[in-house]
């Protein structure tokens, strides 16, 4: 009589180890990608805040802006250094009605990691009409 075998054969153990190694490698890769994505999203959020701060300074009048221009600067956000570039161009928005929008500018802010200027981490844009242009329009309408 033959005795029933107990335990696993060498081949079964090798297959189980190979499956386990593949699963662990996949889990490590997913964890690594998640960590990388978290860092990238955090940097995009900080860079976006830098851009929004620059736009808010102009809208609030802290940094007056008259006419088309390009400005550069740097800022610190969350212990990181950022370089930004503001471009103000005369805007001609696609308005369905015949409106005279003299002095309307399109502001675009691109934010880069400090020392890098190849690809912005974040960009923000808005249309802005300087208070001076609004005053001139009001004076023209009063005449």
Secondary structure by P-SEA (a helix, b strand, c coil): cccccccccaaaaaaaaaaaaaaaaaaaaaaaaaaaaaaaaaaaaaaaaaaaaaaaaaaacccccccccccccccccccbbbbbbbbbcccccccccccccccbbbbbbbbccccccccccbbbbbbbbcaaaaaaaaaaaac
